[in-house]
Amino acid sequence: MKIQYRFILFFLVICVVKSTFGQSALQLSHEEFLAAVKSYHPLAFRYRLQNEIAKAEISKARGNFDPVVEAKKGAKTIDGIDYYKETNVGLGIPTWYGIEVNGSYHYIDGQKLNNSDTRGGLYQFGLTIPLAKNFLYDKRRALLDQAKIGLQMTQAEQLVLTNDLLLAADNAYWNWVKEYEIFMLQSKAVNINKDRLALTKKTYQYGERAAIDTTEALSQLQSFELEQKDAYLQFVKATQELSLFLWKENQQPYDISEGIIPKETLLNNIAYTNYAQLLSQLNRQSVGNHASVIYYLGKQEFLESERRLKFQSLLPKLDFTYNFFNKENYRSEFFPLFQNNYQYGLKLEIPIFLRQARGDYRIAKSKVQQNLLDIAYKRQEVDTKLNTYKNEVLNYRNQIEIATQNIDNYQRLVKAEEAKYNNGESSLFLINSRENKLIDAQEKILELRLKFIKGYNQLKWLNENFVVR
């Protein structure tokens, strides 16, 4: 059963290989891929929605300063007696500095009125002024400030998250390219060894080679065929990983059911020409302008707003209220304010122990201090990442140059060994040994190119996180 299962699996792999690469396959470019991720990936769409939510929070906070209109009309009648008929219309206007302005018109009439009611129409204009708590800062101002700061924090956070998504997609694409190039490299080796086996068989038939040479050639061919199958499976796996970033316009996953291959190559990546300019640009950037640092700086402002609000709870609540009245159809007399047609009040509230207020304020201060430590750590983290990725890019670029020279040397050795073999001075074993080292070196340089590109991508998307301020 195991042998039959392996045979079926091997047959399916061969069929997929032929159907995928035997026909003209679709080519996916790097630019098209990233454009699709930006436009259709659900996380990118979700991040944009988060910014809209933050903008709506500002509108919601501004609603605390909206004027409020209220109206009331009522009457009471029992046993034919009109106790009262009442109409009341008012307007309240909260202001930025905690002062509330209000005005109203009140009409009441009836046979059973309270002694404090004023019969007929009465106009009222008044205001309430906080003299201690809520005078310099209050909850309404804090909510609006925090909503505005929250938008800045959200925009910075979503910029980092979006670029992290694009970085992951970018790396997945170039890993896909690498796996495809390894598969093509192994396929080329298989074709070369097929030709070599056919040639060896002919020379054996002519009596120019020993029978053992055909066994050597067949063994080498089968070794490369195994490597080819493994390379193909790795390419299929990389393709599936790439499909995680491909979505349709309606946020439905894109099923890669057709043969699709990369349009780009590792050798032609723009990183080789742009990395020096990118390093120079990063050297001019200020760590304080990085979006992740800006997020924590915004959080600092948010926590400072919370601290100022908690400090207000330590102050006594002392509110002064003044109302001016004028009866309907009476001549208005505004001044002096405290002589006629007025009402005023002074309200004082002082918690005896202030334990809750003192506790809240200490918590707010501690959070501010914690965030200062987070800012210092985030600055150092960004600076360390920059230096690490810079060193990686420069180091892998140097390794690629050495590996390129090494491949040239191996290619010359393989050609020299083939020439010696044709002259009867070498063997297939030596050719295969040289060829295996050449393939290993070619795979090694593909790995180095991918590491170089990934390091470049880290710097590129790190640079995209810097905000012009």
C-alpha distance (Angstrom), angle and dihedral (degrees) to the residues before:
residue distance angle dihedral
M1 . . .
K2 3.80 . .
I3 3.81 91.5 .
Q4 3.81 91.1 48.4
Y5 3.80 91.4 48.6
R6 3.80 92.1 50.4
F7 3.79 90.7 48.8
I8 3.80 92.1 52.4
L9 3.83 91.3 47.2
F10 3.80 91.1 49.1
F11 3.81 90.7 49.2
L12 3.81 92.1 50.6
V13 3.81 91.9 50.0
I14 3.81 90.6 51.4
C15 3.80 91.0 49.6
V16 3.80 92.6 49.6
V17 3.79 91.5 48.1
K18 3.79 91.9 51.9
S19 3.80 94.7 43.9
T20 3.79 92.7 46.5
F21 3.76 102.1 44.6
G22 3.79 102.0 18.3
Q23 3.79 89.9 73.0
S24 3.79 131.4 46.0
A25 3.82 103.6 -75.9
L26 3.77 126.9 -153.2
Q27 3.80 114.6 -99.0
L28 3.79 121.7 -141.3
S29 3.79 117.1 -159.6
H30 3.79 124.3 -149.4
E31 3.80 92.6 -119.8
E32 3.82 93.7 50.6
F33 3.79 91.0 47.9
L34 3.82 95.5 52.3
A35 3.81 91.0 44.2
A36 3.81 89.5 55.4
V37 3.82 91.6 48.7
K38 3.82 91.9 50.4
S39 3.80 93.3 47.8
Y40 3.78 105.7 36.9
H41 3.79 111.9 18.5
P42 3.84 108.2 114.8
L43 3.81 93.0 -134.7
A44 3.82 92.0 54.1
F45 3.80 88.9 48.2
R46 3.80 90.3 47.2
Y47 3.81 91.6 52.3
R48 3.81 90.7 53.4
L49 3.81 89.8 50.9
Q50 3.80 89.8 51.7
N51 3.81 89.5 59.7
E52 3.80 89.7 51.3
I53 3.81 89.3 52.1
A54 3.82 90.4 52.4
K55 3.82 90.4 51.4
A56 3.79 89.8 50.2
E57 3.83 89.0 52.6
I58 3.82 88.8 60.1
S59 3.78 91.0 52.0
K60 3.80 89.1 48.1
A61 3.82 92.1 51.6
R62 3.79 91.4 48.8
G63 3.77 87.3 56.5
N64 3.81 88.4 73.5
F65 3.83 87.4 70.7
D66 3.80 94.9 49.4
P67 3.82 115.5 121.0
V68 3.79 113.5 -111.2
V69 3.80 122.8 -140.9
E70 3.77 118.4 -162.2
A71 3.79 132.2 -179.9
K72 3.78 134.0 -177.5
K73 3.78 132.5 -177.9
G74 3.78 126.3 179.3
A75 3.80 147.6 146.5
K76 3.81 139.9 -165.7
T77 3.83 125.9 -151.6
I78 3.82 127.5 172.5
D79 3.84 125.7 173.6
G80 3.78 91.1 -11.1
I81 3.79 93.1 -53.5
D82 3.82 115.8 124.6
Y83 3.76 102.4 -141.8
Y84 3.80 92.8 -177.6
K85 3.77 146.1 -29.5
E86 3.77 113.8 -154.0
T87 3.81 137.7 -174.6
N88 3.80 122.2 -178.7
V89 3.83 128.1 178.7
G90 3.80 121.7 175.0
L91 3.79 142.8 171.6
G92 3.81 125.2 -155.9
I93 3.82 121.7 -167.1
P94 3.83 119.5 -170.6
T95 3.80 113.4 -156.9
W96 3.80 132.8 -153.4
Y97 3.82 95.6 -106.0
G98 3.78 95.2 55.5
I99 3.82 94.8 -98.3
E100 3.79 113.8 132.0
V101 3.80 118.7 -152.9
N102 3.78 120.6 -163.3
G103 3.76 140.0 173.4
S104 3.79 134.7 -178.9
Y105 3.78 147.5 172.6
H106 3.81 116.6 -137.8
Y107 3.79 124.6 -173.3
I108 3.82 122.3 -178.3
D109 3.80 134.4 164.0
G110 3.78 136.4 160.3
Q111 3.80 146.9 111.3
K112 3.83 98.2 -90.5
L113 3.79 107.1 46.2
N114 3.77 126.7 155.3
N115 3.78 116.4 -108.0
S116 3.80 90.5 -116.1
D117 3.82 93.1 55.9
T118 3.80 118.7 98.2
R119 3.78 111.5 -138.2
G120 3.80 116.1 -129.3
G121 3.78 129.0 11.4
L122 3.79 121.1 -20.1
Y123 3.80 128.0 -174.5
Q124 3.79 118.5 -154.2
F125 3.80 132.3 -170.2
G126 3.79 121.4 178.6
L127 3.76 149.2 148.8
T128 3.79 139.4 -152.1
I129 3.82 119.2 -144.5
P130 3.82 123.5 -168.7
L131 3.81 107.2 -141.1
A132 3.82 98.3 -172.8
K133 3.80 122.3 0.1
N134 3.83 113.8 46.2
F135 3.81 93.5 11.4
L136 3.82 98.5 106.0
Y137 3.82 95.1 25.1
D138 3.77 136.6 2.2
K139 3.80 141.5 174.2
R140 3.79 95.1 -90.3
R141 3.80 93.2 54.1
A142 3.81 90.5 42.7
L143 3.82 92.9 52.4
L144 3.80 92.0 50.9
D145 3.81 92.9 46.0
Q146 3.78 90.8 47.7
A147 3.81 92.2 48.2
K148 3.83 90.8 53.3
I149 3.79 91.3 46.5
G150 3.79 89.0 45.4
L151 3.81 90.2 57.7
Q152 3.81 90.9 53.4
M153 3.80 90.7 47.4
T154 3.80 91.8 47.6
Q155 3.79 92.9 49.3
A156 3.81 90.8 50.2
E157 3.80 92.6 45.7
Q158 3.81 94.0 46.8
L159 3.81 90.4 48.4
V160 3.81 90.0 56.0
L161 3.82 93.1 44.1
T162 3.81 92.8 47.3
N163 3.79 92.4 49.2
D164 3.81 90.5 46.8
L165 3.81 87.8 54.2
L166 3.81 91.4 49.4
L167 3.80 90.5 46.4
A168 3.80 90.9 54.1
A169 3.82 90.0 46.7
D170 3.81 91.4 47.1
N171 3.80 92.4 51.9
A172 3.81 91.5 45.5
Y173 3.80 90.1 54.1
W174 3.80 94.7 51.5
N175 3.79 92.1 43.7
W176 3.81 85.8 54.2
V177 3.81 89.2 51.4
K178 3.81 90.9 50.5
E179 3.79 93.5 50.7
Y180 3.79 90.2 49.1
E181 3.80 92.0 50.6
I182 3.82 91.2 48.9
F183 3.79 88.9 51.2
M184 3.80 91.0 50.4
L185 3.81 89.9 46.6
Q186 3.79 91.1 53.8
S187 3.81 91.2 44.2
K188 3.79 89.7 54.0
A189 3.82 90.2 50.4
V190 3.82 89.8 50.6
N191 3.82 91.7 52.5
I192 3.81 92.1 47.8
N193 3.79 91.6 50.5
K194 3.79 92.1 46.4
D195 3.80 88.6 57.0
R196 3.79 90.1 44.6
L197 3.80 91.6 51.7
A198 3.80 91.6 49.2
L199 3.80 90.8 49.2
T200 3.81 92.0 47.2
K201 3.79 91.4 51.6
K202 3.79 90.6 52.5
T203 3.79 93.3 48.2
Y204 3.82 88.5 48.6
Q205 3.79 90.3 52.2
Y206 3.80 89.0 51.2
G207 3.77 88.4 51.5
E208 3.82 94.2 -115.1
R209 3.81 96.4 114.8
A210 3.76 135.5 41.8
A211 3.79 120.9 -110.2
I212 3.78 89.9 -115.9
D213 3.82 88.7 66.3
T214 3.80 90.7 65.0
T215 3.80 89.0 52.1
E216 3.79 90.1 49.9
A217 3.81 91.7 49.6
L218 3.81 92.1 46.6
S219 3.79 92.0 48.5
Q220 3.81 91.2 51.6
L221 3.80 91.1 47.7
Q222 3.80 92.8 50.9
S223 3.80 90.2 48.0
F224 3.80 90.7 55.2
E225 3.80 91.6 44.1
L226 3.78 89.3 56.9
E227 3.80 89.8 48.9
Q228 3.80 89.2 48.8
K229 3.80 92.9 53.2
D230 3.80 91.3 48.5
A231 3.81 90.8 47.5
Y232 3.78 90.2 51.6
L233 3.79 92.6 50.8
Q234 3.80 89.3 50.4
F235 3.81 89.0 50.8
V236 3.83 90.7 50.5
K237 3.80 89.3 49.9
A238 3.82 91.2 50.1
T239 3.81 88.9 48.7
Q240 3.78 91.0 54.4
E241 3.80 90.7 48.5
L242 3.79 88.4 50.8
S243 3.80 90.6 52.0
L244 3.82 89.0 63.8
F245 3.81 87.2 73.3
L246 3.81 96.2 45.1
W247 3.79 115.4 90.2
K248 3.77 135.6 161.4
E249 3.79 126.4 -116.0
N250 3.82 92.1 -95.7
Q251 3.84 91.4 54.5
Q252 3.80 92.1 -102.1
P253 3.83 118.0 139.4
Y254 3.78 115.7 -100.4
D255 3.80 112.4 -124.1
I256 3.80 111.6 -145.1
S257 3.79 96.6 -147.1
E258 3.80 96.8 147.2
G259 3.78 129.3 68.0
I260 3.81 107.5 -86.3
I261 3.79 128.2 176.3
P262 3.81 133.8 179.2
K263 3.77 119.5 -91.8
E264 3.81 93.0 -154.8
T265 3.79 131.6 67.8
L266 3.79 130.1 -146.4
L267 3.79 90.3 -121.6
N268 3.82 94.8 57.0
N269 3.79 96.5 49.1
I270 3.80 114.7 135.7
A271 3.81 88.9 -132.0
Y272 3.82 90.2 85.4
T273 3.80 92.4 60.7
N274 3.81 100.1 31.8
Y275 3.79 103.8 43.3
A276 3.82 95.4 85.9
Q277 3.81 92.2 51.2
L278 3.82 90.5 46.3
L279 3.82 91.4 51.9
S280 3.79 90.0 50.7
Q281 3.81 91.2 49.5
L282 3.80 92.5 49.3
N283 3.80 91.0 51.0
R284 3.81 87.9 61.5
Q285 3.81 94.7 49.7
S286 3.79 122.0 102.1
V287 3.81 115.3 -131.6
G288 3.80 88.4 -139.6
N289 3.82 89.4 66.3
H290 3.79 93.9 59.4
A291 3.79 112.0 115.6
S292 3.81 93.9 -127.2
V293 3.83 89.7 54.7
I294 3.81 91.2 44.7
Y295 3.80 88.1 54.2
Y296 3.80 91.3 58.0
L297 3.81 91.9 42.7
G298 3.81 87.6 54.4
K299 3.77 89.6 47.2
Q300 3.81 87.8 53.7
E301 3.80 90.2 56.4
F302 3.80 89.5 46.4
L303 3.82 92.0 52.5
E304 3.81 91.5 45.0
S305 3.80 88.3 54.8
E306 3.81 89.0 51.2
R307 3.81 91.0 48.1
R308 3.83 91.9 51.6
L309 3.79 89.7 49.6
K310 3.81 92.6 49.9
F311 3.80 89.6 49.2
Q312 3.80 88.8 61.0
S313 3.80 88.6 64.1
L314 3.81 88.8 64.1
L315 3.82 90.2 61.3
P316 3.81 123.5 81.6
K317 3.78 116.0 -105.4
L318 3.81 106.2 -116.4
D319 3.81 115.5 167.6
F320 3.79 126.8 178.9
T321 3.82 118.0 -156.4
Y322 3.80 126.1 -170.2
N323 3.83 126.9 179.9
F324 3.79 126.9 -174.9
F325 3.83 118.0 -155.3
N326 3.77 132.8 -161.5
K327 3.78 125.9 177.9
E328 3.77 119.0 -130.8
N329 3.81 114.2 -91.9
Y330 3.82 90.9 12.8
R331 3.79 125.3 119.8
S332 3.81 111.8 -102.0
E333 3.80 118.7 -117.4
F334 3.80 111.5 -176.7
F335 3.77 100.1 168.7
P336 2.89 138.2 97.3
L337 3.79 89.8 33.6
F338 3.81 97.7 -152.9
Q339 3.81 99.6 42.5
N340 3.80 107.5 74.3
N341 3.84 142.0 -4.1
Y342 3.76 97.1 19.7
Q343 3.77 143.9 112.9
Y344 3.78 127.6 -161.9
G345 3.78 137.2 176.1
L346 3.79 140.2 -174.6
K347 3.80 118.0 -154.1
L348 3.81 123.3 -168.0
E349 3.82 127.4 -173.0
I350 3.83 123.2 176.0
P351 3.82 122.6 171.8
I352 3.79 106.6 -138.5
F353 3.81 101.2 -138.4
L354 3.84 102.0 18.4
R355 3.80 89.0 -152.0
Q356 3.79 95.5 145.1
A357 3.81 92.6 44.4
R358 3.81 93.1 48.0
G359 3.81 91.1 46.8
D360 3.81 93.1 49.7
Y361 3.79 91.4 48.0
R362 3.82 93.3 50.2
I363 3.81 89.9 50.1
A364 3.80 91.1 50.1
K365 3.83 91.4 49.8
S366 3.80 91.8 48.8
K367 3.80 91.5 51.3
V368 3.81 89.5 52.6
Q369 3.80 90.5 52.6
Q370 3.81 91.8 46.7
N371 3.78 91.2 52.7
L372 3.82 91.3 50.9
L373 3.81 87.1 58.8
D374 3.81 89.8 48.0
I375 3.82 90.4 52.6
A376 3.80 92.1 52.0
Y377 3.81 91.2 47.6
K378 3.82 93.4 47.0
R379 3.82 91.5 50.7
Q380 3.79 90.1 51.7
E381 3.81 91.6 45.2
V382 3.81 93.1 53.2
D383 3.81 91.7 45.7
T384 3.82 91.2 49.3
K385 3.80 92.2 49.3
L386 3.79 90.4 50.6
N387 3.78 93.1 52.5
T388 3.82 92.7 43.2
Y389 3.80 94.8 51.8
K390 3.80 92.2 42.9
N391 3.80 90.1 55.4
E392 3.81 91.2 45.7
V393 3.79 93.1 52.7
L394 3.80 94.0 48.1
N395 3.80 93.1 44.0
Y396 3.81 95.7 48.3
R397 3.81 90.3 45.8
N398 3.82 89.4 57.5
Q399 3.80 91.6 45.2
I400 3.81 90.5 52.9
E401 3.81 90.9 54.7
I402 3.82 91.0 51.9
A403 3.83 92.1 44.5
T404 3.82 90.4 50.7
Q405 3.79 90.7 55.1
N406 3.80 89.6 46.0
I407 3.83 91.2 54.6
D408 3.80 90.9 50.2
N409 3.80 88.8 54.0
Y410 3.81 93.0 48.7
Q411 3.79 91.2 49.1
R412 3.79 90.7 53.4
L413 3.81 90.0 48.3
V414 3.81 91.8 51.5
K415 3.80 92.1 49.0
A416 3.81 91.1 46.8
E417 3.80 91.2 49.3
E418 3.82 90.9 49.4
A419 3.79 90.0 50.7
K420 3.80 90.8 50.4
Y421 3.81 90.0 47.3
N422 3.78 91.3 52.7
N423 3.82 88.0 52.1
G424 3.80 90.6 50.1
E425 3.80 93.4 -111.2
S426 3.83 98.4 112.0
S427 3.78 142.0 32.2
L428 3.80 139.7 -122.3
F429 3.78 88.5 -110.6
L430 3.82 91.3 63.6
I431 3.80 91.9 43.9
N432 3.80 90.5 50.9
S433 3.79 90.8 47.9
R434 3.81 91.3 52.0
E435 3.80 91.2 44.7
N436 3.80 93.5 50.4
K437 3.78 90.7 52.7
L438 3.79 90.0 49.0
I439 3.83 91.7 51.9
D440 3.80 90.4 47.5
A441 3.81 90.2 51.1
Q442 3.82 91.6 48.1
E443 3.81 91.0 50.8
K444 3.79 89.5 46.2
I445 3.79 92.6 55.3
L446 3.82 90.3 49.0
E447 3.81 88.4 54.9
L448 3.81 90.2 48.6
R449 3.80 91.9 48.8
L450 3.80 90.3 51.2
K451 3.82 91.4 49.5
F452 3.79 90.2 48.8
I453 3.81 91.7 49.8
K454 3.80 91.7 47.1
G455 3.80 90.4 51.2
Y456 3.79 89.2 49.3
N457 3.81 90.1 48.7
Q458 3.80 90.3 52.0
L459 3.80 89.5 54.8
K460 3.80 93.4 42.2
W461 3.79 95.6 53.4
L462 3.80 91.1 38.7
N463 3.78 86.8 56.5
E464 3.83 90.3 49.3
N465 3.82 87.5 59.6
F466 3.80 92.2 63.6
V467 3.79 111.7 101.4
V468 3.80 124.5 -149.8
R469 3.80 105.6 -126.0
